[in-house]
Amino acid sequence: MNLRFAPAVWVVVFLAVFVWSAIGPRDRATWALEVLPAVIGFVLVVWCFFRYPLTPLVYFLILVHAVILMVGGHYTYAEVPLFDWFRDWFDWERNNYDKLGHLAQGFIPAIIAREVVIRFDVFSSRRWAAFFIVCFCLALSAFYELIEWWVALLSDEAAEAFLGTQGYVWDTQSDMAWALSGAILALILLGRFHDRQLQAL
């Protein structure tokens, strides 16, 4: 697997999805809340490209995460059409696009955090590094759940669409479990590939 980073393609894909997402979203307030992290990610990628180049894998994963956020922002996480189809096909009780988002919330930050701790030589042991990364991703997921709670308290109108609980009483705990699983999977599946890209920098 040879993953190359083409800056122009990255920017074109991001902006194309961003513009599509911004045209007639299901709920404008929810769109702004969901897409804001993607916009912040775009700014950080541009900054890093000129000052602290990252591996192609990390650039690719950030783009994937941004697309997931922008699609969720356009439709709201509870109403993404493809996952409505999956719900009907697999006889799910709910639209599970938000679970994809929370899996990515663990999977993608895990590789970003891995790159930072390895390149800055934060830990002398890879096992301690892996432990820290998993804890970091779980903490990030928990903090996002707190943000959702604060938004719900401040805005009755955007709360339901932003939370996307769809009546599931264990939604918060499930979201964190998906993020935790994503972080562990990322380290297991991409660790060696990421190491090769780090060595090539």
C-alpha positions as CSV (number, residue, x, y, z in Angstrom):
1,M,0.0,0.0,0.0
2,N,1.6,3.2,-1.2
3,L,-0.3,6.3,0.1
4,R,0.9,9.6,-1.4
5,F,-0.1,13.0,-0.4
6,A,-1.2,15.4,-3.1
7,P,-1.9,18.8,-1.5
8,A,-4.0,20.2,-4.4
9,V,-6.2,17.1,-4.5
10,W,-6.7,17.3,-0.7
11,V,-7.8,20.9,-0.8
12,V,-10.1,20.4,-3.8
13,V,-11.8,17.4,-2.2
14,F,-12.2,19.3,1.1
15,L,-13.6,22.5,-0.4
16,A,-15.9,20.6,-2.8
17,V,-17.5,18.6,0.1
18,F,-17.6,21.8,2.3
19,V,-19.5,23.8,-0.4
20,W,-21.9,20.9,-1.0
21,S,-22.4,20.5,2.7
22,A,-23.2,24.2,3.1
23,I,-25.9,24.3,0.4
24,G,-29.3,23.7,1.9
25,P,-28.3,21.7,5.1
26,R,-31.2,20.1,7.0
27,D,-30.5,22.4,10.0
28,R,-28.2,25.5,9.7
29,A,-27.3,25.6,13.4
30,T,-26.5,21.9,13.5
31,W,-24.5,22.3,10.3
32,A,-22.3,25.0,11.9
33,L,-21.7,23.0,15.0
34,E,-20.8,19.8,13.2
35,V,-18.7,21.4,10.5
36,L,-16.7,23.7,12.8
37,P,-14.2,20.9,13.8
38,A,-13.6,20.2,10.1
39,V,-12.8,23.8,9.4
40,I,-10.4,23.9,12.4
41,G,-8.8,20.8,11.0
42,F,-8.4,22.5,7.6
43,V,-6.6,25.4,9.2
44,L,-4.3,23.1,11.2
45,V,-3.5,21.1,8.1
46,V,-2.5,24.2,6.2
47,W,-0.4,25.4,9.1
48,C,1.3,22.0,9.5
49,F,2.0,21.7,5.7
50,F,4.3,24.7,5.8
51,R,5.8,24.4,9.3
52,Y,5.5,20.8,10.4
53,P,4.8,18.3,7.5
54,L,2.8,15.2,8.5
55,T,2.8,11.8,7.1
56,P,0.5,11.1,4.0
57,L,-1.5,8.7,6.2
58,V,-2.4,11.4,8.7
59,Y,-3.3,13.9,6.0
60,F,-5.6,11.3,4.4
61,L,-7.3,10.4,7.7
62,I,-7.9,14.0,8.5
63,L,-9.6,14.4,5.2
64,V,-11.8,11.3,5.8
65,H,-12.8,12.6,9.2
66,A,-13.6,16.0,7.7
67,V,-15.8,14.5,5.1
68,I,-17.7,12.4,7.7
69,L,-18.3,15.6,9.8
70,M,-19.5,17.6,6.8
71,V,-21.8,14.9,5.6
72,G,-23.2,14.6,9.1
73,G,-23.6,18.3,9.3
74,H,-25.5,18.5,6.0
75,Y,-28.1,15.9,6.8
76,T,-27.7,15.8,10.6
77,Y,-26.3,12.5,11.9
78,A,-29.7,10.9,12.5
79,E,-30.9,11.5,8.9
80,V,-28.0,10.5,6.5
81,P,-29.8,8.7,3.6
82,L,-27.3,5.9,3.1
83,F,-27.6,4.9,6.7
84,D,-31.4,5.1,6.6
85,W,-31.1,2.5,3.8
86,F,-28.7,0.4,6.1
87,R,-31.2,0.8,8.9
88,D,-34.0,-0.6,6.8
89,W,-31.9,-3.3,5.1
90,F,-30.3,-4.6,8.4
91,D,-33.5,-4.0,10.5
92,W,-31.7,-1.6,12.8
93,E,-33.8,0.5,15.2
94,R,-32.0,3.7,14.3
95,N,-29.8,5.5,11.8
96,N,-26.3,4.6,13.0
97,Y,-24.2,7.2,11.0
98,D,-23.3,8.8,14.3
99,K,-21.6,5.6,15.4
100,L,-19.4,5.8,12.3
101,G,-18.6,9.3,13.3
102,H,-17.6,8.2,16.8
103,L,-15.6,5.3,15.6
104,A,-13.7,7.8,13.4
105,Q,-13.4,10.1,16.5
106,G,-11.2,7.4,18.1
107,F,-9.6,5.9,15.0
108,I,-8.3,9.0,13.4
109,P,-7.1,11.0,16.4
110,A,-5.2,7.9,17.6
111,I,-2.9,8.0,14.5
112,I,-2.5,11.8,14.8
113,A,-1.6,11.4,18.5
114,R,0.7,8.5,17.6
115,E,2.6,10.7,15.1
116,V,3.0,13.5,17.7
117,V,4.3,11.3,20.6
118,I,6.6,9.4,18.3
119,R,8.1,12.3,16.5
120,F,8.6,14.3,19.8
121,D,9.9,11.1,21.5
122,V,7.5,11.6,24.4
123,F,7.7,8.1,25.6
124,S,10.6,5.7,25.8
125,S,8.3,2.7,25.6
126,R,5.8,2.0,22.7
127,R,3.5,0.3,25.2
128,W,3.2,3.5,27.3
129,A,2.7,5.5,24.1
130,A,-0.1,3.2,23.1
131,F,-1.7,3.4,26.5
132,F,-1.5,7.2,26.5
133,I,-3.0,7.4,23.0
134,V,-6.0,5.2,23.9
135,C,-6.6,7.2,27.0
136,F,-6.3,10.5,25.1
137,C,-8.8,9.4,22.5
138,L,-11.3,8.2,25.2
139,A,-10.8,11.6,27.0
140,L,-11.4,13.4,23.7
141,S,-14.6,11.5,23.1
142,A,-15.8,12.2,26.7
143,F,-15.0,15.9,26.2
144,Y,-17.0,15.9,23.0
145,E,-20.0,14.4,24.9
146,L,-19.7,17.3,27.4
147,I,-19.8,19.7,24.5
148,E,-23.0,18.1,23.2
149,W,-24.5,18.3,26.7
150,W,-23.6,22.1,27.0
151,V,-25.1,22.7,23.5
152,A,-28.2,20.9,24.6
153,L,-28.5,23.1,27.7
154,L,-28.0,26.3,25.7
155,S,-30.1,25.6,22.6
156,D,-33.3,23.7,22.6
157,E,-33.7,24.1,18.9
158,A,-30.3,22.6,17.8
159,A,-30.0,20.2,20.7
160,E,-31.9,17.2,19.4
161,A,-30.3,17.3,15.9
162,F,-26.8,17.9,17.3
163,L,-27.1,15.1,19.9
164,G,-28.6,12.6,17.5
165,T,-29.6,10.3,20.3
166,Q,-32.7,9.1,18.5
167,G,-34.2,8.0,21.8
168,Y,-31.3,5.7,22.7
169,V,-30.8,6.0,26.4
170,W,-27.2,4.7,26.3
171,D,-26.2,6.9,23.4
172,T,-23.4,8.8,25.3
173,Q,-21.8,5.6,26.7
174,S,-22.1,3.9,23.3
175,D,-20.4,6.9,21.6
176,M,-17.5,6.7,23.9
177,A,-17.2,2.9,23.5
178,W,-17.1,3.3,19.7
179,A,-14.3,5.9,20.0
180,L,-12.4,3.6,22.3
181,S,-12.7,0.7,19.9
182,G,-11.7,3.0,17.0
183,A,-8.5,4.0,18.8
184,I,-7.5,0.4,19.6
185,L,-8.2,-0.7,16.0
186,A,-6.2,2.1,14.6
187,L,-3.1,1.2,16.6
188,I,-3.5,-2.5,15.7
189,L,-4.3,-2.1,12.0
190,L,-2.1,0.9,11.0
191,G,0.8,0.9,13.5
192,R,3.4,-0.8,11.2
193,F,2.3,1.1,8.1
194,H,2.5,4.4,10.0
195,D,6.0,3.5,11.2
196,R,7.2,3.1,7.6
197,Q,5.8,6.5,6.7
198,L,7.4,8.1,9.8
199,Q,10.7,6.6,8.7
200,A,10.3,8.1,5.2
201,L,9.9,11.7,6.5
